[in-house]
Amino acid sequence: MPLSLTPARRRGVELLDAPDAEPWLQRRSLADVALANRLFGGTHAVLAELRRVLDEPGAGPDPSSTSLSLLDVGTGIGDIPARAARLVARRGLRLEATGLDVAEAVVRASREAIFVQ
């Protein structure tokens, strides 16, 4: 059998999504995820694709519209939609972002914008 450095896949509830997870721990952990997104390319990957769509002739927003929409499922504290909104705003457009997450405390935290950009 070949050597694998990837651990075996586990099924179950993600600890941050557990109903009994402490809200302060969820917020702190997701702030760490936001930092990892910035440092390791998750945010960059999303913004690069958004730029590609905005720059591609005929693939961007309807010229008669000044607003775009974004649905982020599993948004965490909303760090990526917030960065996307700033990118779109620099182009003179507005981004209507909807973020969904299973943890109520996390959604509240994203509204409070506790993460550092």
N, CA, C and O atoms as CSV, one atom per row, in Angstrom:
chain,resi,resn,atom,element,x,y,z
A,1,MET,N,N,0.849,-1.177,0.000
A,1,MET,CA,C,0.000,0.000,0.000
A,1,MET,C,C,0.895,1.241,0.000
A,1,MET,O,O,1.863,1.303,0.758
A,2,PRO,N,N,0.578,2.238,-0.851
A,2,PRO,CA,C,1.417,3.441,-0.918
A,2,PRO,C,C,1.295,4.286,0.351
A,2,PRO,O,O,0.262,4.301,1.020
A,3,LEU,N,N,2.373,4.978,0.652
A,3,LEU,CA,C,2.410,5.871,1.811
A,3,LEU,C,C,1.546,7.098,1.529
A,3,LEU,O,O,1.660,7.707,0.465
A,4,SER,N,N,0.697,7.457,2.462
A,4,SER,CA,C,-0.155,8.633,2.308
A,4,SER,C,C,0.063,9.555,3.494
A,4,SER,O,O,0.031,9.130,4.649
A,5,LEU,N,N,0.283,10.815,3.190
A,5,LEU,CA,C,0.442,11.805,4.251
A,5,LEU,C,C,-0.892,12.442,4.624
A,5,LEU,O,O,-0.964,13.252,5.548
A,6,THR,N,N,-1.929,12.078,3.912
A,6,THR,CA,C,-3.262,12.608,4.186
A,6,THR,C,C,-3.971,11.703,5.188
A,6,THR,O,O,-4.064,10.495,4.970
A,7,PRO,N,N,-4.469,12.271,6.276
A,7,PRO,CA,C,-5.180,11.426,7.244
A,7,PRO,C,C,-6.464,10.869,6.646
A,7,PRO,O,O,-7.021,11.430,5.702
A,8,ALA,N,N,-6.911,9.782,7.198
A,8,ALA,CA,C,-8.158,9.181,6.744
A,8,ALA,C,C,-9.300,10.169,6.941
A,8,ALA,O,O,-9.329,10.918,7.918
A,9,ARG,N,N,-10.228,10.160,6.013
A,9,ARG,CA,C,-11.374,11.065,6.095
A,9,ARG,C,C,-12.300,10.652,7.234
A,9,ARG,O,O,-12.610,9.473,7.409
A,10,ARG,N,N,-12.736,11.654,8.007
A,10,ARG,CA,C,-13.663,11.388,9.100
A,10,ARG,C,C,-14.992,12.046,8.780
A,10,ARG,O,O,-15.035,13.135,8.207
A,11,ARG,N,N,-16.039,11.402,9.140
A,11,ARG,CA,C,-17.386,11.944,8.931
A,11,ARG,C,C,-17.925,12.446,10.268
A,11,ARG,O,O,-17.552,11.944,11.329
A,12,GLY,N,N,-18.786,13.418,10.206
A,12,GLY,CA,C,-19.406,13.918,11.423
A,12,GLY,C,C,-19.573,15.411,11.371
A,12,GLY,O,O,-19.344,16.033,10.334
A,13,VAL,N,N,-19.971,15.991,12.483
A,13,VAL,CA,C,-20.194,17.428,12.578
A,13,VAL,C,C,-18.850,18.125,12.787
A,13,VAL,O,O,-18.047,17.721,13.628
A,14,GLU,N,N,-18.625,19.171,12.010
A,14,GLU,CA,C,-17.427,19.982,12.221
A,14,GLU,C,C,-17.537,20.617,13.598
A,14,GLU,O,O,-18.606,21.099,13.973
A,15,LEU,N,N,-16.465,20.622,14.341
A,15,LEU,CA,C,-16.516,21.124,15.719
A,15,LEU,C,C,-17.047,22.548,15.809
A,15,LEU,O,O,-17.788,22.872,16.738
A,16,LEU,N,N,-16.681,23.398,14.862
A,16,LEU,CA,C,-17.166,24.776,14.905
A,16,LEU,C,C,-18.657,24.889,14.644
A,16,LEU,O,O,-19.279,25.884,15.016
A,17,ASP,N,N,-19.244,23.867,14.000
A,17,ASP,CA,C,-20.674,23.886,13.707
A,17,ASP,C,C,-21.502,23.142,14.740
A,17,ASP,O,O,-22.726,23.085,14.628
A,18,ALA,N,N,-20.856,22.578,15.732
A,18,ALA,CA,C,-21.573,21.819,16.756
A,18,ALA,C,C,-22.506,22.759,17.528
A,18,ALA,O,O,-22.117,23.881,17.853
A,19,PRO,N,N,-23.714,22.317,17.821
A,19,PRO,CA,C,-24.667,23.184,18.531
A,19,PRO,C,C,-24.180,23.643,19.895
A,19,PRO,O,O,-24.600,24.697,20.374
A,20,ASP,N,N,-23.309,22.880,20.528
A,20,ASP,CA,C,-22.842,23.257,21.863
A,20,ASP,C,C,-21.496,23.980,21.846
A,20,ASP,O,O,-20.896,24.193,22.899
A,21,ALA,N,N,-21.020,24.357,20.664
A,21,ALA,CA,C,-19.738,25.079,20.577
A,21,ALA,C,C,-19.893,26.461,21.196
A,21,ALA,O,O,-20.909,27.128,21.001
A,22,GLU,N,N,-18.900,26.876,21.928
A,22,GLU,CA,C,-18.917,28.190,22.572
A,22,GLU,C,C,-18.825,29.287,21.500
A,22,GLU,O,O,-17.932,29.237,20.654
A,23,PRO,N,N,-19.723,30.267,21.519
A,23,PRO,CA,C,-19.709,31.326,20.503
A,23,PRO,C,C,-18.378,32.067,20.418
A,23,PRO,O,O,-17.922,32.379,19.318
A,24,TRP,N,N,-17.745,32.354,21.553
A,24,TRP,CA,C,-16.469,33.071,21.523
A,24,TRP,C,C,-15.404,32.233,20.828
A,24,TRP,O,O,-14.543,32.777,20.137
A,25,LEU,N,N,-15.452,30.916,21.002
A,25,LEU,CA,C,-14.487,30.035,20.359
A,25,LEU,C,C,-14.748,29.960,18.858
A,25,LEU,O,O,-13.808,29.934,18.062
A,26,GLN,N,N,-16.014,29.926,18.472
A,26,GLN,CA,C,-16.349,29.938,17.048
A,26,GLN,C,C,-15.816,31.199,16.391
A,26,GLN,O,O,-15.184,31.135,15.337
A,27,ARG,N,N,-16.068,32.342,17.008
A,27,ARG,CA,C,-15.617,33.614,16.419
A,27,ARG,C,C,-14.104,33.679,16.332
A,27,ARG,O,O,-13.553,34.086,15.309
A,28,ARG,N,N,-13.428,33.276,17.407
A,28,ARG,CA,C,-11.965,33.327,17.392
A,28,ARG,C,C,-11.395,32.376,16.350
A,28,ARG,O,O,-10.469,32.730,15.621
A,29,SER,N,N,-11.943,31.180,16.278
A,29,SER,CA,C,-11.453,30.191,15.311
A,29,SER,C,C,-11.696,30.648,13.880
A,29,SER,O,O,-10.845,30.456,13.011
A,30,LEU,N,N,-12.847,31.248,13.633
A,30,LEU,CA,C,-13.125,31.713,12.274
A,30,LEU,C,C,-12.319,32.950,11.917
A,30,LEU,O,O,-12.047,33.182,10.739
A,31,ALA,N,N,-11.936,33.737,12.888
A,31,ALA,CA,C,-10.997,34.831,12.616
A,31,ALA,C,C,-9.663,34.239,12.174
A,31,ALA,O,O,-8.996,34.792,11.300
A,32,ASP,N,N,-9.273,33.113,12.777
A,32,ASP,CA,C,-8.053,32.424,12.347
A,32,ASP,C,C,-8.200,31.882,10.925
A,32,ASP,O,O,-7.249,31.912,10.144
A,33,VAL,N,N,-9.397,31.387,10.590
A,33,VAL,CA,C,-9.649,30.911,9.223
A,33,VAL,C,C,-9.530,32.082,8.247
A,33,VAL,O,O,-8.958,31.928,7.168
A,34,ALA,N,N,-10.060,33.241,8.610
A,34,ALA,CA,C,-9.954,34.424,7.756
A,34,ALA,C,C,-8.486,34.794,7.534
A,34,ALA,O,O,-8.091,35.149,6.424
A,35,LEU,N,N,-7.692,34.710,8.583
A,35,LEU,CA,C,-6.258,34.982,8.453
A,35,LEU,C,C,-5.607,33.966,7.524
A,35,LEU,O,O,-4.808,34.338,6.664
A,36,ALA,N,N,-5.935,32.700,7.686
A,36,ALA,CA,C,-5.390,31.661,6.801
A,36,ALA,C,C,-5.828,31.896,5.361
A,36,ALA,O,O,-5.043,31.683,4.437
A,37,ASN,N,N,-7.072,32.333,5.155
A,37,ASN,CA,C,-7.534,32.654,3.802
A,37,ASN,C,C,-6.653,33.719,3.161
A,37,ASN,O,O,-6.296,33.621,1.987
A,38,ARG,N,N,-6.306,34.737,3.947
A,38,ARG,CA,C,-5.451,35.807,3.419
A,38,ARG,C,C,-4.028,35.318,3.176
A,38,ARG,O,O,-3.441,35.613,2.135
A,39,LEU,N,N,-3.473,34.578,4.122
A,39,LEU,CA,C,-2.072,34.184,4.029
A,39,LEU,C,C,-1.800,33.062,3.034
A,39,LEU,O,O,-0.740,33.026,2.409
A,40,PHE,N,N,-2.751,32.151,2.887
A,40,PHE,CA,C,-2.490,30.958,2.087
A,40,PHE,C,C,-3.271,30.890,0.784
A,40,PHE,O,O,-3.289,29.849,0.129
A,41,GLY,N,N,-3.914,31.984,0.402
A,41,GLY,CA,C,-4.434,32.068,-0.949
A,41,GLY,C,C,-5.912,31.858,-1.161
A,41,GLY,O,O,-6.378,32.011,-2.290
A,42,GLY,N,N,-6.675,31.518,-0.147
A,42,GLY,CA,C,-8.105,31.324,-0.348
A,42,GLY,C,C,-8.795,32.593,-0.824
A,42,GLY,O,O,-9.575,32.559,-1.775
A,43,THR,N,N,-8.515,33.697,-0.175
A,43,THR,CA,C,-9.093,34.981,-0.566
A,43,THR,C,C,-8.607,35.374,-1.948
A,43,THR,O,O,-9.394,35.817,-2.784
A,44,HIS,N,N,-7.317,35.215,-2.192
A,44,HIS,CA,C,-6.742,35.579,-3.490
A,44,HIS,C,C,-7.405,34.801,-4.626
A,44,HIS,O,O,-7.691,35.365,-5.682
A,45,ALA,N,N,-7.647,33.517,-4.414
A,45,ALA,CA,C,-8.248,32.685,-5.455
A,45,ALA,C,C,-9.638,33.192,-5.827
A,45,ALA,O,O,-9.977,33.273,-7.008
A,46,VAL,N,N,-10.435,33.530,-4.829
A,46,VAL,CA,C,-11.793,34.024,-5.096
A,46,VAL,C,C,-11.733,35.376,-5.797
A,46,VAL,O,O,-12.451,35.601,-6.771
A,47,LEU,N,N,-10.883,36.274,-5.310
A,47,LEU,CA,C,-10.793,37.602,-5.916
A,47,LEU,C,C,-10.235,37.541,-7.333
A,47,LEU,O,O,-10.642,38.326,-8.190
A,48,ALA,N,N,-9.316,36.627,-7.588
A,48,ALA,CA,C,-8.772,36.469,-8.939
A,48,ALA,C,C,-9.866,36.042,-9.911
A,48,ALA,O,O,-9.928,36.545,-11.033
A,49,GLU,N,N,-10.723,35.124,-9.494
A,49,GLU,CA,C,-11.832,34.688,-10.349
A,49,GLU,C,C,-12.831,35.823,-10.552
A,49,GLU,O,O,-13.362,35.994,-11.650
A,50,LEU,N,N,-13.086,36.587,-9.517
A,50,LEU,CA,C,-13.991,37.716,-9.641
A,50,LEU,C,C,-13.427,38.753,-10.612
A,50,LEU,O,O,-14.158,39.286,-11.447
A,51,ARG,N,N,-12.136,39.037,-10.506
A,51,ARG,CA,C,-11.498,39.970,-11.450
A,51,ARG,C,C,-11.620,39.458,-12.883
A,51,ARG,O,O,-11.901,40.225,-13.803
A,52,ARG,N,N,-11.408,38.162,-13.061
A,52,ARG,CA,C,-11.485,37.565,-14.398
A,52,ARG,C,C,-12.872,37.783,-14.990
A,52,ARG,O,O,-13.005,38.149,-16.158
A,53,VAL,N,N,-13.896,37.559,-14.186
A,53,VAL,CA,C,-15.268,37.757,-14.667
A,53,VAL,C,C,-15.519,39.234,-14.978
A,53,VAL,O,O,-16.117,39.562,-16.003
A,54,LEU,N,N,-15.065,40.113,-14.101
A,54,LEU,CA,C,-15.284,41.543,-14.314
A,54,LEU,C,C,-14.540,42.066,-15.534
A,54,LEU,O,O,-15.015,42.987,-16.197
A,55,ASP,N,N,-13.374,41.490,-15.840
A,55,ASP,CA,C,-12.543,41.971,-16.943
A,55,ASP,C,C,-12.871,41.338,-18.291
A,55,ASP,O,O,-12.501,41.873,-19.336
A,56,GLU,N,N,-13.557,40.209,-18.271
A,56,GLU,CA,C,-13.839,39.503,-19.516
A,56,GLU,C,C,-14.957,40.208,-20.285
A,56,GLU,O,O,-16.042,40.420,-19.743
A,57,PRO,N,N,-14.698,40.576,-21.553
A,57,PRO,CA,C,-15.741,41.259,-22.334
A,57,PRO,C,C,-17.001,40.397,-22.423
A,57,PRO,O,O,-16.945,39.216,-22.766
A,58,GLY,N,N,-18.119,41.010,-22.110
A,58,GLY,CA,C,-19.397,40.314,-22.196
A,58,GLY,C,C,-19.707,39.397,-21.030
A,58,GLY,O,O,-20.828,38.896,-20.932
A,59,ALA,N,N,-18.740,39.157,-20.134
A,59,ALA,CA,C,-18.965,38.239,-19.025
A,59,ALA,C,C,-19.205,38.965,-17.712
A,59,ALA,O,O,-19.589,38.348,-16.719
A,60,GLY,N,N,-18.983,40.257,-17.703
A,60,GLY,CA,C,-19.170,41.033,-16.491
A,60,GLY,C,C,-20.629,41.340,-16.243
A,60,GLY,O,O,-21.511,40.713,-16.831
A,61,PRO,N,N,-20.887,42.299,-15.379
A,61,PRO,CA,C,-22.267,42.648,-15.064
A,61,PRO,C,C,-22.964,43.297,-16.251
A,61,PRO,O,O,-22.317,43.815,-17.161
A,62,ASP,N,N,-24.275,43.264,-16.228
A,62,ASP,CA,C,-25.087,43.941,-17.226
A,62,ASP,C,C,-24.693,45.422,-17.212
A,62,ASP,O,O,-24.722,46.049,-16.153
A,63,PRO,N,N,-24.324,45.994,-18.367
A,63,PRO,CA,C,-23.874,47.395,-18.390
A,63,PRO,C,C,-24.892,48.377,-17.817
A,63,PRO,O,O,-24.515,49.456,-17.360
A,64,SER,N,N,-26.170,48.021,-17.835
A,64,SER,CA,C,-27.182,48.932,-17.296
A,64,SER,C,C,-27.304,48.812,-15.777
A,64,SER,O,O,-28.039,49.578,-15.153
A,65,SER,N,N,-26.591,47.862,-15.182
A,65,SER,CA,C,-26.682,47.634,-13.747
A,65,SER,C,C,-25.413,48.112,-13.051
A,65,SER,O,O,-24.322,48.046,-13.617
A,66,THR,N,N,-25.561,48.586,-11.838
A,66,THR,CA,C,-24.383,48.964,-11.045
A,66,THR,C,C,-24.226,48.040,-9.849
A,66,THR,O,O,-23.427,48.308,-8.952
A,67,SER,N,N,-24.991,46.946,-9.837
A,67,SER,CA,C,-24.970,46.056,-8.696
A,67,SER,C,C,-24.761,44.605,-9.124
A,67,SER,O,O,-25.298,44.157,-10.137
A,68,LEU,N,N,-23.981,43.892,-8.345
A,68,LEU,CA,C,-23.748,42.465,-8.542
A,68,LEU,C,C,-24.228,41.732,-7.306
A,68,LEU,O,O,-24.420,42.342,-6.254
A,69,SER,N,N,-24.423,40.431,-7.425
A,69,SER,CA,C,-24.803,39.657,-6.245
A,69,SER,C,C,-23.847,38.490,-6.063
A,69,SER,O,O,-23.294,37.962,-7.028
A,70,LEU,N,N,-23.662,38.098,-4.810
A,70,LEU,CA,C,-22.765,37.007,-4.451
A,70,LEU,C,C,-23.419,36.197,-3.336
A,70,LEU,O,O,-23.898,36.758,-2.351
A,71,LEU,N,N,-23.435,34.890,-3.496
A,71,LEU,CA,C,-23.909,33.987,-2.449
A,71,LEU,C,C,-22.704,33.212,-1.945
A,71,LEU,O,O,-22.039,32.529,-2.723
A,72,ASP,N,N,-22.414,33.309,-0.660
A,72,ASP,CA,C,-21.295,32.598,-0.049
A,72,ASP,C,C,-21.854,31.612,0.969
A,72,ASP,O,O,-22.277,32.002,2.057
A,73,VAL,N,N,-21.851,30.335,0.607
A,73,VAL,CA,C,-22.369,29.286,1.479
A,73,VAL,C,C,-21.230,28.818,2.383
A,73,VAL,O,O,-20.153,28.468,1.902
A,74,GLY,N,N,-21.473,28.812,3.686
A,74,GLY,CA,C,-20.415,28.489,4.648
A,74,GLY,C,C,-19.481,29.676,4.794
A,74,GLY,O,O,-18.261,29.517,4.811
A,75,THR,N,N,-20.051,30.853,4.899
A,75,THR,CA,C,-19.295,32.105,4.840
A,75,THR,C,C,-18.377,32.339,6.034
A,75,THR,O,O,-17.463,33.160,5.950
A,76,GLY,N,N,-18.599,31.640,7.138
A,76,GLY,CA,C,-17.789,31.930,8.325
A,76,GLY,C,C,-18.091,33.333,8.794
A,76,GLY,O,O,-19.258,33.683,8.972
A,77,ILE,N,N,-17.076,34.142,8.997
A,77,ILE,CA,C,-17.309,35.507,9.451
A,77,ILE,C,C,-17.396,36.502,8.300
A,77,ILE,O,O,-17.369,37.712,8.524
A,78,GLY,N,N,-17.498,36.006,7.082
A,78,GLY,CA,C,-17.746,36.871,5.937
A,78,GLY,C,C,-16.540,37.628,5.430
A,78,GLY,O,O,-16.692,38.673,4.797
A,79,ASP,N,N,-15.347,37.127,5.691
A,79,ASP,CA,C,-14.144,37.838,5.267
A,79,ASP,C,C,-14.012,37.915,3.745
A,79,ASP,O,O,-13.617,38.954,3.218
A,80,ILE,N,N,-14.331,36.853,3.043
A,80,ILE,CA,C,-14.165,36.861,1.588
A,80,ILE,C,C,-15.219,37.745,0.918
A,80,ILE,O,O,-14.857,38.537,0.048
A,81,PRO,N,N,-16.508,37.654,1.277
A,81,PRO,CA,C,-17.461,38.587,0.669
A,81,PRO,C,C,-17.129,40.062,0.964
A,81,PRO,O,O,-17.363,40.929,0.121
A,82,ALA,N,N,-16.594,40.341,2.137
A,82,ALA,CA,C,-16.219,41.719,2.462
A,82,ALA,C,C,-15.116,42.211,1.533
A,82,ALA,O,O,-15.167,43.339,1.043
A,83,ARG,N,N,-14.124,41.367,1.293
A,83,ARG,CA,C,-13.041,41.745,0.365
A,83,ARG,C,C,-13.561,41.865,-1.063
A,83,ARG,O,O,-13.145,42.756,-1.803
A,84,ALA,N,N,-14.469,40.972,-1.454
A,84,ALA,CA,C,-15.058,41.026,-2.794
A,84,ALA,C,C,-15.840,42.325,-2.978
A,84,ALA,O,O,-15.778,42.941,-4.042
A,85,ALA,N,N,-16.571,42.741,-1.956
A,85,ALA,CA,C,-17.343,43.982,-2.035
A,85,ALA,C,C,-16.428,45.183,-2.241
A,85,ALA,O,O,-16.758,46.092,-3.003
A,86,ARG,N,N,-15.284,45.192,-1.568
A,86,ARG,CA,C,-14.332,46.298,-1.742
A,86,ARG,C,C,-13.750,46.304,-3.153
A,86,ARG,O,O,-13.585,47.364,-3.755
A,87,LEU,N,N,-13.438,45.117,-3.679
A,87,LEU,CA,C,-12.915,45.023,-5.046
A,87,LEU,C,C,-13.937,45.571,-6.044
A,87,LEU,O,O,-13.593,46.366,-6.918
A,88,VAL,N,N,-15.170,45.151,-5.911
A,88,VAL,CA,C,-16.232,45.576,-6.811
A,88,VAL,C,C,-16.477,47.086,-6.672
A,88,VAL,O,O,-16.707,47.766,-7.672
A,89,ALA,N,N,-16.431,47.607,-5.455
A,89,ALA,CA,C,-16.642,49.040,-5.221
A,89,ALA,C,C,-15.580,49.874,-5.928
A,89,ALA,O,O,-15.877,50.958,-6.430
A,90,ARG,N,N,-14.345,49.379,-5.971
A,90,ARG,CA,C,-13.283,50.106,-6.674
A,90,ARG,C,C,-13.561,50.209,-8.167
A,90,ARG,O,O,-12.970,51.041,-8.854
A,91,ARG,N,N,-14.456,49.368,-8.669
A,91,ARG,CA,C,-14.845,49.401,-10.087
A,91,ARG,C,C,-16.122,50.213,-10.298
A,91,ARG,O,O,-16.682,50.227,-11.394
A,92,GLY,N,N,-16.577,50.889,-9.242
A,92,GLY,CA,C,-17.772,51.707,-9.346
A,92,GLY,C,C,-19.064,50.914,-9.296
A,92,GLY,O,O,-20.119,51.411,-9.691
A,93,LEU,N,N,-18.986,49.687,-8.813
A,93,LEU,CA,C,-20.163,48.832,-8.707
A,93,LEU,C,C,-20.450,48.543,-7.242
A,93,LEU,O,O,-19.650,48.857,-6.360
A,94,ARG,N,N,-21.598,47.943,-7.002
A,94,ARG,CA,C,-21.979,47.560,-5.647
A,94,ARG,C,C,-22.198,46.057,-5.624
A,94,ARG,O,O,-22.764,45.494,-6.560
A,95,LEU,N,N,-21.753,45.408,-4.561
A,95,LEU,CA,C,-21.929,43.970,-4.401
A,95,LEU,C,C,-22.951,43.710,-3.307
A,95,LEU,O,O,-22.777,44.134,-2.164
A,96,GLU,N,N,-23.999,43.022,-3.664
A,96,GLU,CA,C,-25.012,42.589,-2.708
A,96,GLU,C,C,-24.616,41.168,-2.307
A,96,GLU,O,O,-24.859,40.224,-3.058
A,97,ALA,N,N,-24.010,41.010,-1.133
A,97,ALA,CA,C,-23.501,39.705,-0.702
A,97,ALA,C,C,-24.447,39.082,0.315
A,97,ALA,O,O,-24.913,39.740,1.246
A,98,THR,N,N,-24.716,37.804,0.113
A,98,THR,CA,C,-25.500,37.030,1.061
A,98,THR,C,C,-24.611,35.907,1.560
A,98,THR,O,O,-24.144,35.084,0.773
A,99,GLY,N,N,-24.375,35.868,2.857
A,99,GLY,CA,C,-23.552,34.819,3.447
A,99,GLY,C,C,-24.406,33.901,4.305
A,99,GLY,O,O,-25.187,34.361,5.139
A,100,LEU,N,N,-24.254,32.606,4.096
A,100,LEU,CA,C,-24.987,31.614,4.873
A,100,LEU,C,C,-24.004,30.811,5.718
A,100,LEU,O,O,-22.924,30.445,5.253
A,101,ASP,N,N,-24.383,30.548,6.943
A,101,ASP,CA,C,-23.576,29.688,7.787
A,101,ASP,C,C,-24.503,28.997,8.778
A,101,ASP,O,O,-25.541,29.542,9.156
A,102,VAL,N,N,-24.126,27.809,9.192
A,102,VAL,CA,C,-24.975,27.019,10.073
A,102,VAL,C,C,-24.967,27.542,11.508
A,102,VAL,O,O,-25.938,27.342,12.237
A,103,ALA,N,N,-23.909,28.196,11.919
A,103,ALA,CA,C,-23.774,28.645,13.305
A,103,ALA,C,C,-24.284,30.073,13.477
A,103,ALA,O,O,-23.739,31.005,12.887
A,104,GLU,N,N,-25.319,30.241,14.276
A,104,GLU,CA,C,-25.924,31.552,14.502
A,104,GLU,C,C,-24.907,32.553,15.068
A,104,GLU,O,O,-24.888,33.713,14.658
A,105,ALA,N,N,-24.078,32.114,15.992
A,105,ALA,CA,C,-23.085,33.016,16.584
A,105,ALA,C,C,-22.093,33.505,15.543
A,105,ALA,O,O,-21.613,34.636,15.617
A,106,VAL,N,N,-21.792,32.668,14.588
A,106,VAL,CA,C,-20.861,33.047,13.528
A,106,VAL,C,C,-21.494,34.105,12.627
A,106,VAL,O,O,-20.839,35.073,12.240
A,107,VAL,N,N,-22.747,33.919,12.302
A,107,VAL,CA,C,-23.445,34.905,11.472
A,107,VAL,C,C,-23.500,36.246,12.195
A,107,VAL,O,O,-23.287,37.297,11.589
A,108,ARG,N,N,-23.785,36.202,13.481
A,108,ARG,CA,C,-23.792,37.437,14.273
A,108,ARG,C,C,-22.416,38.097,14.246
A,108,ARG,O,O,-22.308,39.317,14.119
A,109,ALA,N,N,-21.379,37.292,14.364
A,109,ALA,CA,C,-20.015,37.829,14.360
A,109,ALA,C,C,-19.696,38.497,13.026
A,109,ALA,O,O,-19.029,39.531,12.992
A,110,SER,N,N,-20.169,37.912,11.931
A,110,SER,CA,C,-19.887,38.514,10.629
A,110,SER,C,C,-20.581,39.860,10.515
A,110,SER,O,O,-20.039,40.786,9.913
A,111,ARG,N,N,-21.764,39.980,11.080
A,111,ARG,CA,C,-22.470,41.265,11.078
A,111,ARG,C,C,-21.707,42.305,11.891
A,111,ARG,O,O,-21.696,43.488,11.551
A,112,GLU,N,N,-21.080,41.859,12.950
A,112,GLU,CA,C,-20.327,42.781,13.820
A,112,GLU,C,C,-18.950,43.095,13.256
A,112,GLU,O,O,-18.247,43.969,13.764
A,113,ALA,N,N,-18.563,42.367,12.188
A,113,ALA,CA,C,-17.269,42.585,11.526
A,113,ALA,C,C,-16.121,42.533,12.533
A,113,ALA,O,O,-15.345,43.482,12.650
A,114,ILE,N,N,-16.020,41.413,13.260
A,114,ILE,CA,C,-14.972,41.298,14.275
A,114,ILE,C,C,-13.612,40.958,13.677
A,114,ILE,O,O,-12.590,41.081,14.351
A,115,PHE,N,N,-13.595,40.530,12.413
A,115,PHE,CA,C,-12.329,40.121,11.824
A,115,PHE,C,C,-11.524,41.353,11.422
A,115,PHE,O,O,-12.091,42.414,11.160
A,116,VAL,N,N,-10.222,41.211,11.374
A,116,VAL,CA,C,-9.331,42.292,11.016
A,116,VAL,C,C,-8.922,42.122,9.558
A,116,VAL,O,O,-8.443,41.057,9.167
A,117,GLN,N,N,-9.105,43.140,8.769
A,117,GLN,CA,C,-8.726,43.084,7.342
A,117,GLN,C,C,-7.407,43.795,7.146
A,117,GLN,O,O,-6.904,43.866,6.025
